[in-house]
C-alpha cells in the first residue's frame, strides 16, 4: 500500500478532534518525507489541521461551527511517549490541584526529561522544565510533592506554613515504599528540599524512617530561611530551618 493511502486509511479510524502524530500513523522513518507531503495535502484540503510540529487532528463540525481539538488529549501526548509516562504537570497548575493555591495557571508547566516544544493552542499553553529524575508512572506524584516543597516560598496566595499544613497529611498517607521513594528522589533536589522533607518526616513519623542519608547530604552550617512557624513544624530547627 502506498504511503498516502496508508495515511488516509489510518486517519479514517482516528476519532475527530483527537490529536495524532507520525507514530500513530505507523509511518516508517524512511517514509517520513513522503508522509509529510501527504499530510500537507490533507491540510490544504481542510481534512486535517496542524496542532503543533508533527501533531494533527481531524476537525469536527457541529451545529455551532468547528469544534476545537481535544486539549486534554493533546496534553497527554506531551506527558507520554510510546505509551510510557515521561512527564507530569507541575508548577501553579499542580499546586492548585494540591489545594496549595486558589490561583489558576495561564500556562501549564510540564516537568520532563524530553525536549518538548511549547504548545500554544486555544486555551492550552505550555512550557517545560527539566525533571530532577527520570519520570515514571510510579514516581510522578512523589516528584510533584517534592516540587511543592522546592517552591514552598513562592506558591501564590499561600505561605510556607500553610503549605506545610496541607502537605503533611498527604505525605502521612503515603505507603512505606512511597516514603522511601521520596527520600531517594529528594537527594537529587536542592538542599532546602532535603532539609524540609527531613523535618516533615521526622515530625510525622518520629524514628520510623532512617533519615541519615538526608541529614548527611546537607551542609551543617547552612541555614534555610523558609519562614515556617514552629507550631506548624516543630522539628524544623533540627534541620536548620528558620
ABEGO torsion letter per residue (X at the ends): XBAAAAAAAAAAABBBGBBBBAAAAGBBAAAAAAAAAAAAAAAAAGABBBABBGBBBBBBBBAAEBBBBBAAAAAAAAABBGGBBABBBBEAAAAAAAGABABBBABBBBBBABBBBBBBBEABBBBBBBBABBBBAAAAAAAAAAAAAAAAAABBGBBAAAAAAAAAAAAAABBAAAAAAAAAAAAABBAAAAAAAAAAAAAAAEAABBAAAAAAABBAABBBBAGBBAAABAAAAAAGBX
